[in-house]
Structures are given as structure tokens and as C-alpha cells.
Amino acid sequence: MQSKSAALRRRVRRAVMRHRPLLVAALLAAALVAAVAAARPPAGPAEPVAVAERDLASGQVLTADDVTAVEMDPELIPAGAYSPADAPLGRVVAGPVRRGEPITDVTVVGPGLAAGLPASHVLTTVSVRTAADTLVRSGDVVRVVATDPREATSEVVSHAATVVVVPETDPSMRAEVGVTTVVLGVPEDEALVLTAASTAQVLDLLVPAPGSD
């Protein structure tokens, strides 16, 4: 009986020695996980955040039906996010927003968008030919060209305008009117030139090739 017990102990010992590296690695991994868990600060209480209830298109007006509330870890809430009670209802959506995306100050047209521009820049709205707005999206840097139909001449009136908002418009209205309004970020002196040009000239947007001046 004792010989059988001794033999069993020897087999167990040999098995332990054979798998010792794996056992040591497993124990080290468990110790590391425990250390990381102990060092991680406890998550704070979740906070309600206003998020998009559905996909939102640029240019549409934000309504109560477009916004819902979700609870988020405070560490994951993006800067400029709105609480459900402070959602910017009635403001214009600056660019496409996916369902579930938090609503922030740069989601809608307003001071939050201007804050992302250089200090010398301002936001301005201009009317361009409807074909021009299909070439661009929010964030593109473009040139604005003014054409005088009477003189058949064109000139660049803004060399580096940032496209901020390209509203989506009804196709039938686009065909009837022939122009659409876009929001641009430009140097303040160029904004005055654009305003003057838009009263008597036709504006188009040019998209420079990557790396061009």
C-alpha cells in the first residue's frame, strides 16, 4: 500500500516538474492581472449624455425626436458633450452624425465650430452653384471662385476656405433654385470680399489636388 502511495507521489512530482514553466507563467499572469485591477481607480458613477437617436444629416435642425439619453462612464464622455437637459435643440447639425454618437458643441453650427478655426478666421455663409457642393464635405479646404456673367471673367476670392457645413437640400429645390448655401471658415477680410462678391457674381468651389499650393 505504501509503495503504491509513493509511486503516485513520484508521478505527481514528475508531472509538476514537467509542466512547471507553464504553471509559473500562469501564476505570474494571474498576479499581473490582480495588480492592474488593484491599481485601476474605481469607475465613477455613470452620467447621462445626449446622443443621436438616429442618423442625422448635415444641415437639418435638431429636434427632441433626434436626441436620446444614455448613461456613460465620465472618462469616456467627449469634451463639449451635452447633458440631455441641455441638448442644443433648434440648432443646425454641422455634419453627418451616426446613431448613438454623443452630441457635442461641434456637432451643431455655433461657437463650437468657430473654436476649431484659427484665431483670425470667422464663419460665413455663401451661396454656390449646386454642382459645387457635391464636390466637398465638412473639413475640406477649398478655393472660392467668383464669376461675373456679364464680363465673363473669374477670380479667386478665397484661397483657403474651410468647409464647415454642407446642408442637405431637397433635390427638386436644388434643381429649381440652382444654388445652395454652405458655411465656410475664412479669414475675416476674405469674409467681407465673399459677401460683396456673392451679391453680383456666381460663386463656385475648387478643390485643390493634395499637396498643391
C-alpha positions in Angstrom: 0.0 0.0 0.0 2.8 2.4 0.9 4.7 1.5 -2.3 1.6 2.5 -4.3 1.3 5.8 -2.5 5.0 6.5 -3.0 4.7 5.7 -6.7 1.7 8.1 -7.0 3.6 10.9 -5.3 6.5 10.4 -7.7 4.2 10.5 -10.7 2.6 13.7 -9.4 6.0 15.2 -8.8 7.2 14.4 -12.2 4.1 15.9 -13.8 4.6 19.1 -11.8 8.2 19.4 -12.8 7.3 18.7 -16.4 4.7 21.5 -16.5 6.4 23.8 -14.1 7.2 26.5 -16.7 3.5 26.7 -17.7 2.4 26.8 -14.0 4.9 29.6 -13.3 3.7 31.6 -16.3 0.0 31.2 -15.3 0.8 32.3 -11.7 2.7 35.4 -13.0 -0.2 36.3 -15.4 -2.7 36.0 -12.6 -0.6 38.2 -10.3 -0.2 40.8 -13.1 -4.0 40.9 -13.7 -4.6 41.3 -10.0 -2.1 44.1 -9.7 -3.6 46.0 -12.6 -7.1 45.6 -11.2 -5.9 46.9 -7.8 -4.1 49.9 -9.3 -7.1 50.9 -11.5 -9.2 53.6 -9.9 -12.8 52.6 -9.3 -15.1 53.8 -12.1 -17.1 56.9 -11.2 -20.9 56.9 -11.3 -22.3 57.0 -14.9 -23.6 60.3 -16.2 -26.4 60.9 -18.6 -25.3 62.2 -22.1 -27.3 63.4 -25.1 -26.7 61.2 -28.1 -28.2 60.9 -31.6 -31.4 58.8 -31.6 -31.0 58.2 -35.3 -28.5 59.0 -38.1 -28.5 62.8 -38.6 -27.8 64.6 -41.9 -25.8 67.8 -42.1 -28.0 70.9 -42.3 -31.0 69.5 -40.5 -32.5 71.2 -37.5 -32.0 69.2 -34.3 -35.3 68.3 -32.6 -36.3 66.4 -29.5 -37.0 63.3 -31.6 -33.4 63.3 -32.8 -31.9 63.0 -29.3 -32.0 60.4 -26.6 -30.1 59.9 -23.3 -27.6 57.2 -22.4 -25.5 56.6 -19.3 -21.8 56.8 -19.9 -18.6 56.4 -17.9 -17.4 60.0 -17.2 -13.9 59.1 -18.5 -15.5 58.2 -21.9 -17.6 61.3 -22.3 -16.1 63.6 -25.1 -15.3 67.2 -24.4 -18.2 69.6 -25.2 -20.9 66.9 -24.7 -24.4 68.0 -23.7 -26.5 66.6 -21.0 -30.0 65.5 -22.1 -31.5 68.6 -20.4 -29.1 71.0 -22.3 -29.3 69.4 -25.7 -29.0 72.1 -28.4 -32.5 71.7 -29.9 -33.3 74.0 -32.7 -29.6 74.3 -33.8 -28.4 73.2 -37.2 -26.4 69.9 -37.5 -22.9 70.7 -38.8 -22.1 67.4 -40.3 -23.4 63.8 -40.6 -23.9 62.2 -37.1 -24.3 58.4 -36.6 -26.9 56.9 -34.3 -25.6 56.7 -30.8 -22.9 59.3 -31.2 -22.8 61.9 -28.4 -24.0 65.4 -29.3 -21.2 67.9 -28.7 -20.6 71.6 -29.3 -19.0 70.8 -32.7 -22.0 68.7 -33.8 -24.1 71.8 -34.4 -23.4 75.1 -36.0 -22.3 77.7 -33.5 -19.4 78.9 -31.4 -18.1 75.3 -31.0 -17.4 75.1 -34.7 -15.7 78.6 -34.8 -13.5 77.5 -31.9 -11.8 75.0 -34.2 -10.7 77.7 -36.6 -7.6 79.8 -36.5 -8.0 83.0 -34.4 -8.2 85.2 -37.4 -11.0 83.2 -39.0 -14.8 83.7 -38.9 -17.7 81.7 -40.1 -19.7 82.9 -43.1 -22.4 81.6 -45.3 -22.2 81.8 -49.1 -24.4 80.6 -51.9 -22.7 78.4 -54.5 -23.8 76.6 -57.6 -25.5 73.3 -56.6 -23.0 71.3 -58.6 -20.1 72.8 -56.4 -21.4 71.5 -53.1 -21.4 67.9 -54.4 -17.6 68.0 -54.6 -17.0 68.8 -50.9 -17.7 67.8 -47.4 -17.1 69.2 -44.0 -13.4 69.7 -43.2 -12.3 70.2 -46.9 -10.1 73.2 -47.7 -11.2 74.8 -50.9 -10.7 77.9 -53.1 -13.8 80.1 -53.8 -14.0 81.4 -57.3 -16.3 84.3 -58.3 -17.5 84.6 -61.9 -19.0 87.7 -63.4 -21.5 86.5 -66.0 -21.6 90.0 -67.7 -17.9 90.3 -68.1 -17.2 86.6 -68.5 -14.3 86.8 -66.0 -13.4 84.8 -62.9 -11.2 85.4 -59.9 -10.2 83.6 -56.8 -11.8 85.4 -53.8 -10.7 83.0 -51.1 -7.6 80.8 -51.4 -8.0 78.5 -48.3 -11.6 78.4 -47.1 -12.5 75.6 -44.7 -15.9 73.9 -45.5 -17.7 73.7 -42.2 -21.3 72.7 -43.1 -22.8 71.4 -46.4 -26.5 71.3 -45.8 -28.6 68.6 -47.5 -31.3 70.1 -49.6 -34.3 68.7 -51.4 -33.3 67.6 -54.9 -36.3 69.3 -56.5 -35.5 72.6 -54.8 -31.8 72.3 -55.8 -32.9 71.9 -59.5 -35.3 74.8 -59.3 -33.1 77.3 -57.4 -29.7 76.3 -58.9 -27.7 77.4 -55.8 -27.2 76.1 -52.3 -25.8 77.7 -49.1 -22.6 76.4 -47.4 -20.9 77.5 -44.3 -17.2 78.4 -44.6 -14.4 79.3 -42.2 -12.3 82.1 -43.8 -10.1 84.9 -42.7 -12.2 87.9 -41.6 -11.1 90.1 -44.5 -11.9 87.4 -47.0 -15.4 87.1 -45.5 -16.1 90.7 -46.5 -14.9 90.0 -50.0 -17.1 86.9 -50.3 -20.1 88.8 -49.1 -19.6 91.5 -51.7 -18.9 89.0 -54.5 -22.0 86.9 -53.7 -24.3 89.9 -54.4 -23.5 90.2 -58.1 -21.3 87.2 -59.0 -21.7 83.4 -59.2 -19.6 81.5 -56.7 -18.0 78.1 -57.2 -15.8 75.9 -55.1 -12.5 74.5 -56.3 -10.9 71.5 -54.5 -7.1 71.7 -54.9 -5.2 68.5 -55.5 -3.3 67.1 -52.5 0.0 68.9 -52.0 -0.8 71.8 -54.3 -0.3 75.4 -53.1 
